[in-house]
Amino acid sequence: MSSDKYLFQGARLHLARTFHGLTLAELGERVSVSRQYIQRLESDPDASPSKEMLDALAEILSVKPSFFFEPVVGEVREEECHFRKLQTTPLNMRVRALSYGTIFYALVSHLEQKLELPKVNIPLVQIKNREDVEQAAERSRRVWGLHLDAPIHNMTRTLERAGCVVTTFKGVSEEIDAFSYFRARPIIVRNTAKKSTSRLRFDLAHECGHLLMHSNLEVGDFALEDQANQFASAFLLPRIAFVKEFPKTERLDWIKVFQLKKRWGVSIQAIIKRAYDLGLITAVQYRNAYVYISRKGWKRGEPPKTEPASEPVEILPTALDLLKQHRGLTVSDIARELHLNCAILAKFDIPCSSSVVTKKHLLSVKDHPLKQIKIDIN
């Protein structure tokens, strides 16, 4: 794109700056101008940098100069994002996460012009009470072909097969437990810095609950967060099976509790909370169990040998692999089409590759983990 045919878009500068977590003053210092000058570039539609300044800004922000000459499309806003633990997430980190979300959604939308990702299959439900949450969890299991008496072995794959794109935002997700937003395609951002894979699975189930129950509701309500927690618990530990399997003893049998943990892939804290919510243990037993958990140091992290296996994302790696094999498009090519440098995509845990493979035929995806991804090669 020739930049002289278009006006400089200050909103794109703001997007790239906040993506990197830079303040106005910090970016100004790096290009030897004032904070006020950067602010003017972002806010004054008549302001435009010199060619030298444009190149310097592009280099620092890991974008192509042409990046600044397109309007921001599909900006992700805070009022549509469900942040886990919203009240404890710093404002600057939320702003940065929204910038990540905007660029990531542009990437996903761009890929969807080239191939067909799994069809979105999110059974939206309305919730009035706790029983509705239980039924929503059971309904979603049935819709997705999951038995009510069996564990979910891979929570990430379950969501991706339902059409969600699961990702991580390096530099941001480490500070945020998880968050999600739902447009034509739902996005869930997970915190891969967490050591506990069982808690990471719970976070994913929590965000899944938001997508099913709260897609059209105002975010940030404590009641919605409670409902999402209830959903995650009911989804990962369906009540019919859990009531049958939870040990009925006067004193908690911790050996059997850990057996449940390994079978269902959840934390022991989630098991104890679920047992209390379903009336399987008393308030005294619940209190004593949490004191015991605290004394054993399991609030900070449960024994690694009892944790479920990690769950790598599959949709994006598979889609990018297909494009490379059958259209000769590398990650570098995709980045260039979006007017980005590879360093931006690396923030989404997408490594760049210079290898190119070109094949001119219809693609079969039978060997890929997500068989629903389709692409026609002309």
N, C-alpha and C positions, 0 to 999 in steps of 0.2 A: 504494500500500500504506500503510495506517495504521500508524505506528510504535508506537502505544500498545498494539497487539494482539500485539506480538512483543517478545522480549527482545533487548537490544543484543548483537550478536555481535562480541566482541573480535577474533576471527580476521579479520573483514572490515576492521577498522581496521588490523590488522597488514598485510593484503594491500594496502590502499590506500597505507599509509605506505611500505612497501618498494617499491611500484610507482614512487613518486616519488623513491626513493633517499634518504629522510630517516631520520636516526637518531631514537631516542626523544627525545633532548635537543633536537634541531633542531625537531621537531614541537611539543614542549612549549614551547619558546621562542616559537614563532609564535602560540600561543594563550594565552601567559602562564600556563603551569602548569609543574610540575616534570616531570622525566624519569620519576620514580617514579609520578606520576599517570597518564601515558600508558601506562606498563608495566602498571599495575593495570587500566586499561580493557581492555587487550589480553588479559590473563591471568586476571583474576578474573571468573567467570561472573555474580557478583552485582553487579558494578560497572556503573554506567550514567551517562552524562553528562547534564547539565542540557540543557534545550532550547536555551539560548544556546550552550553548548559544542558541542552536536551540530551546530548550524548553522555554527559557526565551523570545525569539523573538516571538514564537508562542503565548505565553500567552498574551503578550502586544498587539499583533496585532489581537487577537481574531480569530486565525486560528488554524488548526491542524498542527503538525509538518510535516505531509505528504504533506501539501499544497505547501511546498517549493521544492518538487521534481518532479513537472510536468512543462512542458513548458507553457508559456503564449500563449493561443490560442484565436484568435478573438479579439485582442487588439483594443479598440476603439481609433481612432486618431482624433486630432483636425480638420484636413482637411475634415473630413466627418460629422462634427457636426455643426448644425446651432444653434448658441447661440443668444438668443434674447438680444439686447444691448451688442454685443460682445466687442465693444471698451471700455466699462466701467466695464467689468468683469475682476477682477484681474487675472494675469497669474497663480498664485498658486491655485486659486479657480478653474480655468479651468482645470488645471492638475489633481486636486482632482476629479473633475466631470468626467474626462475621466477614472479615475481608478474606480469610481463607475460604470460608463457605462460598462466597461469591465467585472466586476464581475456580474453586473446585467444581461448582455447579456448571460453570462455563465449559470446563473440561468434559464433564459427563454429557452435557448437551451436545457438544461437538462430536463426541464418540457416537452418540445416538444417531447422528446424521450419516454415519458410516456403517453401522451394524445394528442389529436388533438385540437388545439386552432382554433378560427374562421379563416376562409380562408382570406388571405390578398387580399383586393379589393380596391386598390388605383389607380384611373384613371390618369396615368401620362400624362402630357400635356406640350407642348412647348409654351413659352410666348414671344411675340415680343412687345406688347403694352398694354395699359390699358384695351382696349376692350377685348383683349385675357384673361386678368385676370377676368373680369366680366363673360365671357363665361365659364371659367374654374370653377368658383364658381357655376354657374348655372348647368353646366354639372355634377359636383360632387353631387349636390343635387339630380339630376335626377337618377344618378347611384345608390345612396343610398336610393332611395325611399322617398326623402324629398320633400314636395311641395314647390313651389316658392312663395306661398302666406301665409306661416305659419311659426311660430317661431320654432327653434330647442330647444326643452325642456330640453334635456340633451346632452351637447356637448361631455362629456366624453364617454357616452355610444355610441354616434354616431361613434366616432373614434374607440372604441373597437370592435364594430360590423363590422367595416371595416378591422379588423385584426391588428390594432395598440395595443400596450401595453402601457398604461398610468401609470406612477408611480411618486413617489417623492423620492428625495435623501436627507434624513435628515442630516443636518449639511452642506449641499452644496446648495440645492435648495433655501434655505432662502436667499442666496446671489445672486442668478441668477433668472431672470424673468422666463425663460423657455428655453429648448433646445431639439433638436431632432436629431436622426440619423436613417438612413434607410439601413437595410441589407435585409436578407431574411424576417425578420419581423421588421417593423418600431417601434421605441421606442420614446415616448414623455415624457419628464420629466417636471413636473409642479411645481410651487412654491406654496405650500399649506400654507405658512406663510402669503400670501396676505390676507388682510381682505376683499377686494372687490371680490366677486364671479363673478360679471359681467366682471371685468378685467381679472380674471382667465380664463373665457370662451373665451375671446378675445385672450389671449395668446395661448390657445389650437388651436383656429382657425388659428392663425398666423403660428404655427408650422405645422398644416395641410396643409397650403399653400405651405410651403417649401417642404413637402413630395410629393405633387402633381406636383409642378412646377420646383423644383430645385434639384432633387435627384442625378443628374449627373453633377451638376455645382459646381464651386469653391465657398466655403463658405466665408462669411465675407464681401461680396460686399454690399455697401449701397443700390444699386439699387435693389438687391434681398430682402433686408429687407423692402424696400418700397413696393415692389410687394406683399410680404407676408402680410403686413398691409392692402393693398388694397384688397387682397383676403379675409382676415378675415372680413373686413367690408362688402364686397359683399356677403360673405357666410352667415353671421349672419343677414344681413339686405338686402335681395334680392331687386334689384332696382324696379322691377315691383310693388311689394307690398308697398315698402317704399315710392315711389313717390305718390301712392294713399293715404297713411295714414298720411304723414307728413303734419302738419297744414300750410295752405297757408295764412299767415297773415303778415301784414307789420311789426309788432313787434312780437317777438317770444312768443308763448303761452306756458309758462313753465309748466303749469298744464298738457297740452296735451303732452309736451315733456316727462314728467315723466310717463304718461300713456303709451307712446311708450316704455320707458325703462322697465316698468314692463311686458309689453306684449312680447317684443323681448329678454329680458334678457341681455341687453348690457348697457354700461355706457352712461350717457348723453353726455359726451365728444365724444364718438363714434357716437352718433346720430347727433350731431352738425357737426362733420367732414364729415359724410356721406351726410348730406344735402348740405353742401358746395361743395363737390366733384361732386354731381349730379346737381348742379346749382339751387338748391331750395332756397338758401339764397345768398345774396350778400356778397362781401368781407367785407363791413361795418358791416352787421349783424353778420357775422362770428367773426369778431374782437370784437364786443361788447358782444357777447355771451360768449367768453372766458374770457373777463374781469369780467363779471358777475359771471361766474363759479369760478374764482379765489377769488373774494370778498366773496362768500358764503362758501369758504373753501372746495369746492367739488373736487378740484384737489387732495387733501390729502385723501379724502374718501367721497363718496356720502351717503345720508341717509340710514342707515342699513335696514329700513323697505321697501325700494324700491329695495333691492338687491335680485337676484334670489337665490333659495335654493342651498346648496352645493351639489356637485356631486361626491359621492364616487366612487373609481375605483371598477371594478367588475371582470375582467378577472382573475387576480392572486388569489384573495380570493376564487373565485368559483373553480378554478383549484385545489388549495391546499385543499379545502374542499372535492372535489371529490376524490382526492388521499387518504385522511385520511379515508373517509367513505368506499371506495371500494377496496383499496389496503393496508389499515392499515399503510400508510405512514404518519408520522407527519412532521411538519416543521423541527423539530430537526433531523429527518431522512434525509430530503432533504439537510439540512446544512451539515450533516456528509458526505453524498455522494459527496459533493463539497469540502470537507476538510475545512469547515468553522465552526465557532461557531455561535450560534444563534444571538449573538450581531451584527454580520455583516448583517444578514437578517433584523434585527430590523431597520437598517438604511434605508431600503426600506419600512418601515412601515408594516413589516410582523412579527407579534408576534409569538413566539414559543408556542407550546402546547404539553403536554405530553400524552393527551388522545388518544387512538387508537380504531378505529372501523373497523372491518374486515367483508366484505360481499363477497360471492363468486357467483356473477351473472353478467349478462350484465347490464350496467348502463343506466338508463333513466334520462335525464337532464331536464325534462319538468318543474320541479319546480325551476330551476335556472334562474337567470336573463339573462344569455347568453346561450341560448339553443344550440348554435353551438358547444360548447365544447363537445368532444366525448372521450370516453375511453372504451376499451374492457378489461374485467376482465377475466383472464384465470383460 
